[in-house]
Amino acid sequence: MGLKSYFDRDLRTSVIFAIAGIIIGYVSFLMNNSLLSLVIAIVVAGALKAVMQRGLQIKEDMKWWLGSGIVLYIFMWFVFWTIFYNLAIV
């Protein structure tokens, strides 16, 4: 595998996880239940990892998945959930 294809795959993974984090952040805001929102965010992260692993045929360890998308997904989810929550209060 060449260096270019490695970064292409890494970039695609990061973008998909970031967009999913934003969407789930908004869904969590609409649900208005903190515990259920957290559970759904974790389930979606696991499901997204499994779908991308099969769809993009990525055979990497958990360290790669954490660095390429899961941590980004969690940060994006929390940041956008907080932003939407604060906009609703004002």
Backbone atoms as SQL, in Angstrom:
CREATE TABLE atoms (id INTEGER PRIMARY KEY, chain TEXT, resi INTEGER, resn TEXT, atom TEXT, x REAL, y REAL, z REAL);
INSERT INTO atoms VALUES
  (1, 'A', 1, 'MET', 'N', 0.855, -1.172, 0.000),
  (2, 'A', 1, 'MET', 'CA', 0.000, 0.000, 0.000),
  (3, 'A', 1, 'MET', 'C', 0.896, 1.229, 0.000),
  (4, 'A', 2, 'GLY', 'N', 0.594, 2.145, -0.886),
  (5, 'A', 2, 'GLY', 'CA', 1.386, 3.356, -0.984),
  (6, 'A', 2, 'GLY', 'C', 1.006, 4.375, 0.072),
  (7, 'A', 3, 'LEU', 'N', 1.866, 5.353, 0.229),
  (8, 'A', 3, 'LEU', 'CA', 1.652, 6.396, 1.218),
  (9, 'A', 3, 'LEU', 'C', 0.414, 7.227, 0.888),
  (10, 'A', 4, 'LYS', 'N', 0.190, 7.480, -0.400),
  (11, 'A', 4, 'LYS', 'CA', -0.965, 8.278, -0.803),
  (12, 'A', 4, 'LYS', 'C', -2.272, 7.565, -0.468),
  (13, 'A', 5, 'SER', 'N', -2.368, 6.282, -0.734),
  (14, 'A', 5, 'SER', 'CA', -3.607, 5.562, -0.437),
  (15, 'A', 5, 'SER', 'C', -3.837, 5.454, 1.068),
  (16, 'A', 6, 'TYR', 'N', -2.757, 5.395, 1.835),
  (17, 'A', 6, 'TYR', 'CA', -2.898, 5.354, 3.294),
  (18, 'A', 6, 'TYR', 'C', -3.525, 6.643, 3.801),
  (19, 'A', 7, 'PHE', 'N', -3.039, 7.798, 3.329),
  (20, 'A', 7, 'PHE', 'CA', -3.580, 9.071, 3.778),
  (21, 'A', 7, 'PHE', 'C', -4.976, 9.312, 3.228),
  (22, 'A', 8, 'ASP', 'N', -5.270, 8.833, 2.043),
  (23, 'A', 8, 'ASP', 'CA', -6.624, 8.949, 1.509),
  (24, 'A', 8, 'ASP', 'C', -7.611, 8.197, 2.395),
  (25, 'A', 9, 'ARG', 'N', -7.256, 6.988, 2.774),
  (26, 'A', 9, 'ARG', 'CA', -8.115, 6.173, 3.629),
  (27, 'A', 9, 'ARG', 'C', -8.267, 6.813, 5.006),
  (28, 'A', 10, 'ASP', 'N', -7.177, 7.332, 5.541),
  (29, 'A', 10, 'ASP', 'CA', -7.200, 7.978, 6.846),
  (30, 'A', 10, 'ASP', 'C', -8.071, 9.236, 6.808),
  (31, 'A', 11, 'LEU', 'N', -7.964, 10.010, 5.751),
  (32, 'A', 11, 'LEU', 'CA', -8.756, 11.231, 5.613),
  (33, 'A', 11, 'LEU', 'C', -10.237, 10.914, 5.457),
  (34, 'A', 12, 'ARG', 'N', -10.558, 9.929, 4.626),
  (35, 'A', 12, 'ARG', 'CA', -11.965, 9.538, 4.458),
  (36, 'A', 12, 'ARG', 'C', -12.569, 9.087, 5.783),
  (37, 'A', 13, 'THR', 'N', -11.815, 8.292, 6.523),
  (38, 'A', 13, 'THR', 'CA', -12.292, 7.801, 7.810),
  (39, 'A', 13, 'THR', 'C', -12.535, 8.952, 8.777),
  (40, 'A', 14, 'SER', 'N', -11.608, 9.885, 8.838),
  (41, 'A', 14, 'SER', 'CA', -11.750, 11.024, 9.754),
  (42, 'A', 14, 'SER', 'C', -12.941, 11.897, 9.389),
  (43, 'A', 15, 'VAL', 'N', -13.130, 12.151, 8.107),
  (44, 'A', 15, 'VAL', 'CA', -14.254, 12.991, 7.673),
  (45, 'A', 15, 'VAL', 'C', -15.592, 12.318, 7.961),
  (46, 'A', 16, 'ILE', 'N', -15.699, 11.039, 7.713),
  (47, 'A', 16, 'ILE', 'CA', -16.954, 10.323, 7.965),
  (48, 'A', 16, 'ILE', 'C', -17.274, 10.318, 9.450),
  (49, 'A', 17, 'PHE', 'N', -16.273, 10.060, 10.284),
  (50, 'A', 17, 'PHE', 'CA', -16.504, 10.077, 11.730),
  (51, 'A', 17, 'PHE', 'C', -16.866, 11.481, 12.218),
  (52, 'A', 18, 'ALA', 'N', -16.250, 12.523, 11.672),
  (53, 'A', 18, 'ALA', 'CA', -16.552, 13.899, 12.084),
  (54, 'A', 18, 'ALA', 'C', -17.982, 14.273, 11.724),
  (55, 'A', 19, 'ILE', 'N', -18.398, 13.954, 10.512),
  (56, 'A', 19, 'ILE', 'CA', -19.767, 14.261, 10.082),
  (57, 'A', 19, 'ILE', 'C', -20.778, 13.479, 10.919),
  (58, 'A', 20, 'ALA', 'N', -20.483, 12.226, 11.194),
  (59, 'A', 20, 'ALA', 'CA', -21.373, 11.424, 12.036),
  (60, 'A', 20, 'ALA', 'C', -21.451, 12.001, 13.445),
  (61, 'A', 21, 'GLY', 'N', -20.338, 12.508, 13.972),
  (62, 'A', 21, 'GLY', 'CA', -20.343, 13.120, 15.291),
  (63, 'A', 21, 'GLY', 'C', -21.221, 14.354, 15.349),
  (64, 'A', 22, 'ILE', 'N', -21.184, 15.157, 14.290),
  (65, 'A', 22, 'ILE', 'CA', -22.031, 16.357, 14.234),
  (66, 'A', 22, 'ILE', 'C', -23.505, 15.960, 14.181),
  (67, 'A', 23, 'ILE', 'N', -23.834, 14.987, 13.367),
  (68, 'A', 23, 'ILE', 'CA', -25.231, 14.549, 13.231),
  (69, 'A', 23, 'ILE', 'C', -25.745, 13.954, 14.538),
  (70, 'A', 24, 'ILE', 'N', -24.955, 13.101, 15.163),
  (71, 'A', 24, 'ILE', 'CA', -25.380, 12.475, 16.420),
  (72, 'A', 24, 'ILE', 'C', -25.424, 13.511, 17.546),
  (73, 'A', 25, 'GLY', 'N', -24.563, 14.529, 17.476),
  (74, 'A', 25, 'GLY', 'CA', -24.644, 15.619, 18.446),
  (75, 'A', 25, 'GLY', 'C', -25.979, 16.346, 18.370),
  (76, 'A', 26, 'TYR', 'N', -26.452, 16.574, 17.170),
  (77, 'A', 26, 'TYR', 'CA', -27.748, 17.224, 16.991),
  (78, 'A', 26, 'TYR', 'C', -28.890, 16.297, 17.430),
  (79, 'A', 27, 'VAL', 'N', -28.784, 15.026, 17.098),
  (80, 'A', 27, 'VAL', 'CA', -29.800, 14.057, 17.516),
  (81, 'A', 27, 'VAL', 'C', -29.845, 13.964, 19.044),
  (82, 'A', 28, 'SER', 'N', -28.681, 13.986, 19.683),
  (83, 'A', 28, 'SER', 'CA', -28.625, 13.943, 21.145),
  (84, 'A', 28, 'SER', 'C', -29.296, 15.164, 21.752),
  (85, 'A', 29, 'PHE', 'N', -29.100, 16.315, 21.140),
  (86, 'A', 29, 'PHE', 'CA', -29.754, 17.534, 21.617),
  (87, 'A', 29, 'PHE', 'C', -31.272, 17.403, 21.503),
  (88, 'A', 30, 'LEU', 'N', -31.750, 16.862, 20.402),
  (89, 'A', 30, 'LEU', 'CA', -33.193, 16.722, 20.208),
  (90, 'A', 30, 'LEU', 'C', -33.817, 15.723, 21.172),
  (91, 'A', 31, 'MET', 'N', -33.038, 14.708, 21.566),
  (92, 'A', 31, 'MET', 'CA', -33.572, 13.676, 22.469),
  (93, 'A', 31, 'MET', 'C', -33.767, 14.204, 23.876),
  (94, 'A', 32, 'ASN', 'N', -32.912, 15.113, 24.322),
  (95, 'A', 32, 'ASN', 'CA', -33.035, 15.749, 25.632),
  (96, 'A', 32, 'ASN', 'C', -32.977, 14.740, 26.787),
  (97, 'A', 33, 'ASN', 'N', -32.155, 13.704, 26.641),
  (98, 'A', 33, 'ASN', 'CA', -31.942, 12.714, 27.691),
  (99, 'A', 33, 'ASN', 'C', -30.456, 12.365, 27.676),
  (100, 'A', 34, 'SER', 'N', -29.729, 12.795, 28.680),
  (101, 'A', 34, 'SER', 'CA', -28.266, 12.685, 28.677),
  (102, 'A', 34, 'SER', 'C', -27.777, 11.250, 28.622),
  (103, 'A', 35, 'LEU', 'N', -28.330, 10.391, 29.445),
  (104, 'A', 35, 'LEU', 'CA', -27.844, 9.010, 29.495),
  (105, 'A', 35, 'LEU', 'C', -28.143, 8.262, 28.202),
  (106, 'A', 36, 'LEU', 'N', -29.340, 8.424, 27.697),
  (107, 'A', 36, 'LEU', 'CA', -29.706, 7.771, 26.441),
  (108, 'A', 36, 'LEU', 'C', -28.874, 8.322, 25.278),
  (109, 'A', 37, 'SER', 'N', -28.589, 9.615, 25.297),
  (110, 'A', 37, 'SER', 'CA', -27.753, 10.224, 24.261),
  (111, 'A', 37, 'SER', 'C', -26.350, 9.630, 24.264),
  (112, 'A', 38, 'LEU', 'N', -25.793, 9.442, 25.446),
  (113, 'A', 38, 'LEU', 'CA', -24.464, 8.849, 25.559),
  (114, 'A', 38, 'LEU', 'C', -24.454, 7.413, 25.038),
  (115, 'A', 39, 'VAL', 'N', -25.460, 6.652, 25.395),
  (116, 'A', 39, 'VAL', 'CA', -25.542, 5.263, 24.940),
  (117, 'A', 39, 'VAL', 'C', -25.667, 5.208, 23.418),
  (118, 'A', 40, 'ILE', 'N', -26.514, 6.038, 22.857),
  (119, 'A', 40, 'ILE', 'CA', -26.692, 6.054, 21.401),
  (120, 'A', 40, 'ILE', 'C', -25.409, 6.484, 20.703),
  (121, 'A', 41, 'ALA', 'N', -24.702, 7.471, 21.258),
  (122, 'A', 41, 'ALA', 'CA', -23.443, 7.915, 20.660),
  (123, 'A', 41, 'ALA', 'C', -22.413, 6.793, 20.646),
  (124, 'A', 42, 'ILE', 'N', -22.334, 6.021, 21.700),
  (125, 'A', 42, 'ILE', 'CA', -21.368, 4.915, 21.762),
  (126, 'A', 42, 'ILE', 'C', -21.767, 3.801, 20.797),
  (127, 'A', 43, 'VAL', 'N', -23.046, 3.491, 20.742),
  (128, 'A', 43, 'VAL', 'CA', -23.523, 2.441, 19.829),
  (129, 'A', 43, 'VAL', 'C', -23.276, 2.836, 18.374),
  (130, 'A', 44, 'VAL', 'N', -23.541, 4.083, 18.038),
  (131, 'A', 44, 'VAL', 'CA', -23.333, 4.547, 16.663),
  (132, 'A', 44, 'VAL', 'C', -21.842, 4.519, 16.314),
  (133, 'A', 45, 'ALA', 'N', -20.984, 4.881, 17.255),
  (134, 'A', 45, 'ALA', 'CA', -19.539, 4.834, 16.995),
  (135, 'A', 45, 'ALA', 'C', -19.085, 3.405, 16.693),
  (136, 'A', 46, 'GLY', 'N', -19.558, 2.445, 17.475),
  (137, 'A', 46, 'GLY', 'CA', -19.210, 1.050, 17.225),
  (138, 'A', 46, 'GLY', 'C', -19.764, 0.531, 15.910),
  (139, 'A', 47, 'ALA', 'N', -21.009, 0.888, 15.620),
  (140, 'A', 47, 'ALA', 'CA', -21.623, 0.449, 14.365),
  (141, 'A', 47, 'ALA', 'C', -20.932, 1.082, 13.162),
  (142, 'A', 48, 'LEU', 'N', -20.594, 2.357, 13.283),
  (143, 'A', 48, 'LEU', 'CA', -19.900, 3.046, 12.190),
  (144, 'A', 48, 'LEU', 'C', -18.529, 2.438, 11.929),
  (145, 'A', 49, 'LYS', 'N', -17.842, 2.083, 12.991),
  (146, 'A', 49, 'LYS', 'CA', -16.530, 1.421, 12.847),
  (147, 'A', 49, 'LYS', 'C', -16.685, 0.089, 12.116),
  (148, 'A', 50, 'ALA', 'N', -17.678, -0.690, 12.512),
  (149, 'A', 50, 'ALA', 'CA', -17.885, -1.998, 11.880),
  (150, 'A', 50, 'ALA', 'C', -18.270, -1.859, 10.406),
  (151, 'A', 51, 'VAL', 'N', -19.139, -0.905, 10.102),
  (152, 'A', 51, 'VAL', 'CA', -19.565, -0.700, 8.714),
  (153, 'A', 51, 'VAL', 'C', -18.398, -0.228, 7.854),
  (154, 'A', 52, 'MET', 'N', -17.622, 0.707, 8.381),
  (155, 'A', 52, 'MET', 'CA', -16.481, 1.208, 7.611),
  (156, 'A', 52, 'MET', 'C', -15.393, 0.151, 7.466),
  (157, 'A', 53, 'GLN', 'N', -15.232, -0.673, 8.474),
  (158, 'A', 53, 'GLN', 'CA', -14.231, -1.732, 8.407),
  (159, 'A', 53, 'GLN', 'C', -14.563, -2.711, 7.282),
  (160, 'A', 54, 'ARG', 'N', -15.836, -3.019, 7.126),
  (161, 'A', 54, 'ARG', 'CA', -16.243, -3.926, 6.053),
  (162, 'A', 54, 'ARG', 'C', -16.315, -3.214, 4.713),
  (163, 'A', 55, 'GLY', 'N', -16.864, -1.983, 4.724),
  (164, 'A', 55, 'GLY', 'CA', -17.058, -1.254, 3.470),
  (165, 'A', 55, 'GLY', 'C', -15.761, -0.809, 2.823),
  (166, 'A', 56, 'LEU', 'N', -14.854, -0.283, 3.616),
  (167, 'A', 56, 'LEU', 'CA', -13.567, 0.178, 3.083),
  (168, 'A', 56, 'LEU', 'C', -12.479, -0.881, 3.176),
  (169, 'A', 57, 'GLN', 'N', -12.823, -2.035, 3.717),
  (170, 'A', 57, 'GLN', 'CA', -11.900, -3.168, 3.866),
  (171, 'A', 57, 'GLN', 'C', -10.609, -2.747, 4.580),
  (172, 'A', 58, 'ILE', 'N', -10.796, -2.174, 5.769),
  (173, 'A', 58, 'ILE', 'CA', -9.675, -1.713, 6.581),
  (174, 'A', 58, 'ILE', 'C', -9.366, -2.769, 7.622),
  (175, 'A', 59, 'LYS', 'N', -8.138, -3.218, 7.629),
  (176, 'A', 59, 'LYS', 'CA', -7.701, -4.223, 8.589),
  (177, 'A', 59, 'LYS', 'C', -6.621, -3.612, 9.474),
  (178, 'A', 60, 'GLU', 'N', -7.039, -2.765, 10.388),
  (179, 'A', 60, 'GLU', 'CA', -6.122, -2.084, 11.303),
  (180, 'A', 60, 'GLU', 'C', -6.502, -2.424, 12.732),
  (181, 'A', 61, 'ASP', 'N', -5.595, -2.139, 13.658),
  (182, 'A', 61, 'ASP', 'CA', -5.861, -2.412, 15.064),
  (183, 'A', 61, 'ASP', 'C', -6.674, -1.272, 15.690),
  (184, 'A', 62, 'MET', 'N', -7.037, -1.468, 16.959),
  (185, 'A', 62, 'MET', 'CA', -7.887, -0.491, 17.641),
  (186, 'A', 62, 'MET', 'C', -7.182, 0.853, 17.803),
  (187, 'A', 63, 'LYS', 'N', -5.875, 0.858, 17.941),
  (188, 'A', 63, 'LYS', 'CA', -5.127, 2.109, 18.071),
  (189, 'A', 63, 'LYS', 'C', -5.332, 2.982, 16.832),
  (190, 'A', 64, 'TRP', 'N', -5.318, 2.376, 15.665),
  (191, 'A', 64, 'TRP', 'CA', -5.532, 3.131, 14.430),
  (192, 'A', 64, 'TRP', 'C', -6.941, 3.707, 14.401),
  (193, 'A', 65, 'TRP', 'N', -7.936, 2.914, 14.788),
  (194, 'A', 65, 'TRP', 'CA', -9.319, 3.381, 14.779),
  (195, 'A', 65, 'TRP', 'C', -9.521, 4.528, 15.758),
  (196, 'A', 66, 'LEU', 'N', -8.897, 4.443, 16.926),
  (197, 'A', 66, 'LEU', 'CA', -9.009, 5.534, 17.888),
  (198, 'A', 66, 'LEU', 'C', -8.402, 6.819, 17.332),
  (199, 'A', 67, 'GLY', 'N', -7.236, 6.711, 16.725),
  (200, 'A', 67, 'GLY', 'CA', -6.561, 7.883, 16.187),
  (201, 'A', 67, 'GLY', 'C', -7.189, 8.426, 14.925),
  (202, 'A', 68, 'SER', 'N', -7.797, 7.583, 14.135),
  (203, 'A', 68, 'SER', 'CA', -8.331, 8.014, 12.847),
  (204, 'A', 68, 'SER', 'C', -9.780, 8.444, 12.877),
  (205, 'A', 69, 'GLY', 'N', -10.486, 8.176, 13.961),
  (206, 'A', 69, 'GLY', 'CA', -11.875, 8.582, 13.898),
  (207, 'A', 69, 'GLY', 'C', -12.670, 8.550, 15.181),
  (208, 'A', 70, 'ILE', 'N', -12.468, 7.581, 16.022),
  (209, 'A', 70, 'ILE', 'CA', -13.343, 7.442, 17.178),
  (210, 'A', 70, 'ILE', 'C', -13.180, 8.602, 18.157),
  (211, 'A', 71, 'VAL', 'N', -11.950, 9.006, 18.424),
  (212, 'A', 71, 'VAL', 'CA', -11.728, 10.141, 19.328),
  (213, 'A', 71, 'VAL', 'C', -12.288, 11.416, 18.696),
  (214, 'A', 72, 'LEU', 'N', -12.068, 11.602, 17.409),
  (215, 'A', 72, 'LEU', 'CA', -12.620, 12.756, 16.702),
  (216, 'A', 72, 'LEU', 'C', -14.146, 12.748, 16.761),
  (217, 'A', 73, 'TYR', 'N', -14.743, 11.583, 16.579),
  (218, 'A', 73, 'TYR', 'CA', -16.201, 11.434, 16.642),
  (219, 'A', 73, 'TYR', 'C', -16.727, 11.855, 18.019),
  (220, 'A', 74, 'ILE', 'N', -16.078, 11.383, 19.075),
  (221, 'A', 74, 'ILE', 'CA', -16.532, 11.709, 20.431),
  (222, 'A', 74, 'ILE', 'C', -16.407, 13.204, 20.700),
  (223, 'A', 75, 'PHE', 'N', -15.287, 13.813, 20.289),
  (224, 'A', 75, 'PHE', 'CA', -15.127, 15.252, 20.475),
  (225, 'A', 75, 'PHE', 'C', -16.163, 16.041, 19.682),
  (226, 'A', 76, 'MET', 'N', -16.381, 15.676, 18.440),
  (227, 'A', 76, 'MET', 'CA', -17.357, 16.396, 17.610),
  (228, 'A', 76, 'MET', 'C', -18.761, 16.238, 18.186),
  (229, 'A', 77, 'TRP', 'N', -19.100, 15.035, 18.619),
  (230, 'A', 77, 'TRP', 'CA', -20.411, 14.791, 19.212),
  (231, 'A', 77, 'TRP', 'C', -20.611, 15.674, 20.437),
  (232, 'A', 78, 'PHE', 'N', -19.647, 15.687, 21.339),
  (233, 'A', 78, 'PHE', 'CA', -19.784, 16.458, 22.570),
  (234, 'A', 78, 'PHE', 'C', -19.797, 17.958, 22.305),
  (235, 'A', 79, 'VAL', 'N', -18.928, 18.428, 21.434),
  (236, 'A', 79, 'VAL', 'CA', -18.867, 19.861, 21.142),
  (237, 'A', 79, 'VAL', 'C', -20.171, 20.339, 20.506),
  (238, 'A', 80, 'PHE', 'N', -20.675, 19.627, 19.522),
  (239, 'A', 80, 'PHE', 'CA', -21.899, 20.083, 18.858),
  (240, 'A', 80, 'PHE', 'C', -23.130, 19.881, 19.731),
  (241, 'A', 81, 'TRP', 'N', -23.141, 18.860, 20.549),
  (242, 'A', 81, 'TRP', 'CA', -24.231, 18.685, 21.498),
  (243, 'A', 81, 'TRP', 'C', -24.252, 19.874, 22.457),
  (244, 'A', 82, 'THR', 'N', -23.093, 20.292, 22.943),
  (245, 'A', 82, 'THR', 'CA', -22.991, 21.435, 23.840),
  (246, 'A', 82, 'THR', 'C', -23.386, 22.731, 23.143),
  (247, 'A', 83, 'ILE', 'N', -22.957, 22.919, 21.913),
  (248, 'A', 83, 'ILE', 'CA', -23.317, 24.128, 21.165),
  (249, 'A', 83, 'ILE', 'C', -24.830, 24.210, 20.967),
  (250, 'A', 84, 'PHE', 'N', -25.450, 23.139, 20.514),
  (251, 'A', 84, 'PHE', 'CA', -26.901, 23.151, 20.305),
  (252, 'A', 84, 'PHE', 'C', -27.643, 23.368, 21.623),
  (253, 'A', 85, 'TYR', 'N', -27.159, 22.778, 22.699),
  (254, 'A', 85, 'TYR', 'CA', -27.784, 22.947, 24.013),
  (255, 'A', 85, 'TYR', 'C', -27.696, 24.403, 24.458),
  (256, 'A', 86, 'ASN', 'N', -26.529, 25.026, 24.292),
  (257, 'A', 86, 'ASN', 'CA', -26.362, 26.416, 24.700),
  (258, 'A', 86, 'ASN', 'C', -27.152, 27.377, 23.819),
  (259, 'A', 87, 'LEU', 'N', -27.323, 27.069, 22.558),
  (260, 'A', 87, 'LEU', 'CA', -28.143, 27.903, 21.689),
  (261, 'A', 87, 'LEU', 'C', -29.617, 27.849, 22.084),
  (262, 'A', 88, 'ALA', 'N', -30.052, 26.703, 22.586),
  (263, 'A', 88, 'ALA', 'CA', -31.441, 26.554, 22.980),
  (264, 'A', 88, 'ALA', 'C', -31.735, 27.305, 24.276),
  (265, 'A', 89, 'ILE', 'N', -30.745, 27.439, 25.132),
  (266, 'A', 89, 'ILE', 'CA', -30.944, 28.133, 26.404),
  (267, 'A', 89, 'ILE', 'C', -31.082, 29.632, 26.192),
  (268, 'A', 90, 'VAL', 'N', -30.320, 30.160, 25.239),
  (269, 'A', 90, 'VAL', 'CA', -30.331, 31.607, 24.981),
  (270, 'A', 90, 'VAL', 'C', -31.569, 32.008, 24.294);
